[in-house]
Amino acid sequence: MNDHDHHGDHEHHGFSFDERAATWDDDPAKVERARVVADAIRDAVAPNGTTRLLEYGAGTGLVTQGLRDHVGPVTLADTSSGMREMIEKKIEAGVLEGARVWDVDLAVDPAPDETFDLIVTVMTLHHINPLDRVLSAFAALLVSGGHLCVVDLEAEDGSFHGEGFEGHHGFSRTELEAQLKAAGFRDIVFTRCHEVTRETGTYPLFLATGAR
């Protein structure tokens, strides 16, 4: 489910995130995207050394790596065991020292009884149906005044994942803003933050921030 685009450019949909995890960071475009996204999040919400961060759908933790020196304690959640294993290796290697790893799927699991100041989710929500439950869980996990940062695809024609994909073909900003408000977020701001280039075209990404 989770990803920083856990379906790559050339494989069929049965190709799992677990199988792709070991070579995920070998793609310079993914590494660059994580860096750009982390910078955009820092500019938008100005985290500091006490900010408790949850990255949901963290993949191999690339975005959190970009934020690591600018936040406090970090928790990385992913439903893919292969991705979590890669994060654990980074923790052991000191790349994500002190990070905590969660195996939690907020689409089905209750939100853990913890709170965060910042939740980041990158290229993950377009895989999730229905969204309401996950957005409500994000709201429950954030302190009052905490921030949610969503980076995902602008509405697209379905060519990003191709036939057989059962998630969202990107998001209409208006519709996602309404869903975020319904889940309890306010002061929602959208900005263009990056793009993904594939053989099928160039796909812009937005950063949406909202306050709890």
C-alpha positions, -999 to 999 in steps of 0.1 A, spaced: 0 0 0 24 26 11 50 41 -10 70 67 -24 55 52 -54 56 17 -46 46 8 -81 76 15 -104 77 25 -139 79 -8 -156 64 -35 -134 30 -50 -131 8 -44 -101 15 -77 -85 51 -67 -80 52 -60 -43 68 -32 -23 86 -59 -2 104 -71 -33 114 -35 -44 125 -24 -10 162 -35 -12 169 -15 -44 145 15 -36 173 39 -27 193 31 -58 170 53 -79 185 88 -79 151 103 -88 135 89 -56 164 102 -35 161 136 -51 124 137 -47 127 129 -10 152 158 -6 130 183 -24 99 172 -5 117 174 29 129 209 21 93 219 11 79 205 43 105 224 64 97 256 46 59 251 51 58 241 88 92 250 103 97 220 126 123 222 154 143 200 177 112 191 198 89 182 169 76 147 172 74 133 137 54 104 123 60 96 87 32 73 74 39 52 44 76 59 50 90 34 25 127 33 32 126 65 53 141 88 27 119 118 36 125 114 73 162 113 66 159 147 50 140 160 81 160 141 107 183 170 117 154 195 119 129 175 142 129 157 175 119 120 179 108 102 147 85 73 141 82 56 107 52 36 98 48 13 67 27 -17 60 54 -33 39 77 -57 59 104 -52 32 104 -14 37 104 -17 75 134 -40 72 153 -14 52 145 12 78 157 -11 106 190 -15 86 193 23 85 187 25 122 214 -1 129 238 18 105 232 51 124 215 67 94 182 70 112 196 66 147 170 64 175 140 61 151 111 39 159 94 17 134 56 9 134 37 -18 116 4 -1 115 -23 2 88 -46 30 98 -71 20 71 -79 -10 94 -61 -7 127 -71 18 154 -48 48 158 -22 40 185 -26 59 217 2 84 211 5 120 199 27 138 174 34 174 164 39 166 127 26 138 104 41 135 69 28 112 42 44 112 8 29 94 -23 9 71 -1 -27 84 1 -34 76 -36 -31 39 -26 -57 42 2 -95 35 -1 -114 49 17 -94 79 29 -117 91 56 -106 66 82 -69 73 77 -74 111 77 -94 109 109 -67 87 124 -41 114 115 -62 140 133 -65 117 164 -27 113 164 -19 150 162 -18 175 191 -40 205 188 -21 229 165 0 200 150 4 198 113 -3 172 86 18 174 54 5 154 24 26 151 -8 8 134 -36 -2 135 -72 -23 162 -87 -54 147 -105 -41 127 -135 -56 105 -163 -48 71 -148 -16 67 -168 7 71 -137 -1 35 -125 -18 22 -156 -46 -3 -159 -57 -23 -129 -48 3 -103 -75 5 -77 -64 36 -59 -69 73 -67 -57 88 -100 -42 117 -81 -64 141 -62 -85 171 -70 -73 198 -46 -109 209 -39 -121 174 -31 -91 166 -9 -94 199 9 -130 190 17 -120 156 30 -92 171 52 -117 196 67 -142 169 74 -115 150 93 -108 180 115 -81 200 97 -80 237 92 -58 263 75 -53 240 45 -27 253 20 -17 236 -13 15 243 -31 32 227 -61 63 210 -48 78 186 -73 71 164 -103 76 128 -114 87 121 -149 79 88 -165 77 74 -201 39 82 -199 44 118 -190 53 143 -163 31 143 -132 31 173 -109 30 167 -71 14 190 -45 22 196 -9 -9 201 12 -5 213 48 -32 215 74 -34 223 111 -52 202 136 
